Amino acid sequence: MSDLFDPMTFRRGPAMKNRFMLAPLTNSQSHDDGVLSEVEQHWLTFRAEGGFGLTMTCAAHVQAAGRGFPGQLGIFGNEHVPRLAELAGAIRAAGSRSAVQLHHAGMRSPAVLIGTTPVCPSVNEEFGARALTTDEVARLIDDFIRAAERADAAGFDGVELHGAHGYILCQFLSPEINRRDDEYGGSLENRARPLLDIIAGIRARCRSDFQLGVRLSPERFGVNTLEIRDLAQMLMRSGDVEYLDLSLWDVDKAPLDDTLPNATLMSVFTMLDRGETRLGAAGKVYSASTARRCLDAGCDFVLLGRGAILHHDFPLRVAEDPDFEMASLPVTERYLRDEGLGDAFIAYMQNWKGFVAEES
């Protein structure tokens, strides 16, 4: 069993100095054109300085029409590269590894935000989304690959593909949402084709030691847990990705699918034939003991969301105190500012019930 402070090597690229990865967190702090702001750079580099083995950006959209929220980081144009290069250098200087999460919101791109009709694998009346043409799917795949090339040029150690949470790659994976009858619909192999083609393109067009991860949701968002398990196994055996990031909402939860063993959802994936592919999990990792339990259960690393928002130095605190636990909620706005959150991020966190204390 690995210790939280054992280095973690990958098939490609540099090792992480420990088993703590910063989860990709929406924070709404970039400029309206997608250019990284100083405030967002500070939020990220503060976590790198706080001991995270890998510091990942929020979801960065690969097409202007794939924007999912205000203040979202962009990587759809070369104009984004200079500031991203500054960020990659700052993370490296702090002793952390770096990754950009690549994203397209698909049907979840608000029309009022993108100024056009959102797109989806198939027509979706609930979100008012139109279906992508076959040529547009090919363009989408290429734009993900181009975004990875920009991250490579900026000096990041790698990228993570956002295939979770009901965004466009997850929409393709969903047999409920994806009702196409071309090469991108029908079988799991076809529905996974955009993701697999993006991976192949990144491997062909980025440097040989460029790291590649994939985030998956095993449940909700119209996906089938058994299919996501099979896809995870396919990715692990392919040798094309360095790590899988499972967004579980709660690392201790049981599967919703009652045909699966009566154990944790995480165990459905830790029992797979992993080879050299690393496996991480996110979901209510609020304490050192929970992080250790994930490793004991078979994960290679953990991803921190709330814990990283509340403690920029969560890994360093665990190193000092093996019984460390996340601060109790709610916290004040001043507390969050001291932890490196800007006004836009604090406003976003105020939408999370019970997170930010109301002003008296």
Number of C-alpha atoms within 10 A of each C-alpha: 10 16 14 22 15 11 13 18 16 17 19 17 17 16 15 22 19 22 25 25 29 28 25 22 16 20 25 21 27 20 17 14 15 22 21 25 17 15 17 25 21 16 21 24 24 22 28 27 20 20 24 32 26 26 28 27 26 24 26 26 27 27 20 18 21 26 27 24 18 19 22 23 33 30 31 23 18 12 14 20 22 15 16 26 18 15 25 25 16 20 26 20 13 16 19 26 24 30 27 29 28 27 28 27 27 29 29 21 26 22 18 9 15 16 11 12 17 26 26 27 27 21 19 16 9 7 17 15 22 17 19 18 15 14 8 12 16 15 13 20 20 18 20 27 24 22 28 33 22 24 27 24 16 19 20 25 23 26 24 25 25 27 25 24 20 23 22 26 26 26 27 31 34 25 19 13 20 22 17 20 11 11 14 22 21 18 13 17 15 18 25 23 19 23 22 16 16 21 22 14 18 25 19 11 14 19 15 11 14 25 26 26 24 22 23 24 23 26 20 13 17 19 22 18 19 15 16 20 17 15 17 24 18 15 21 22 16 11 14 20 24 23 25 23 26 25 22 20 14 15 22 18 13 18 20 13 13 8 8 14 12 12 12 18 23 25 19 18 23 19 12 15 13 18 12 16 22 20 22 24 30 24 19 18 26 20 19 20 14 17 26 20 15 23 21 13 15 17 23 23 26 26 27 24 19 18 21 24 22 22 22 25 20 25 26 14 18 18 15 10 11 12 12 16 17 17 13 9 12 12 15 14 21 12 13 19 14 12 18 24 26 20 16 17 21 21 15 14 19 15 10 9 10 12 18 21 13 11 6 3
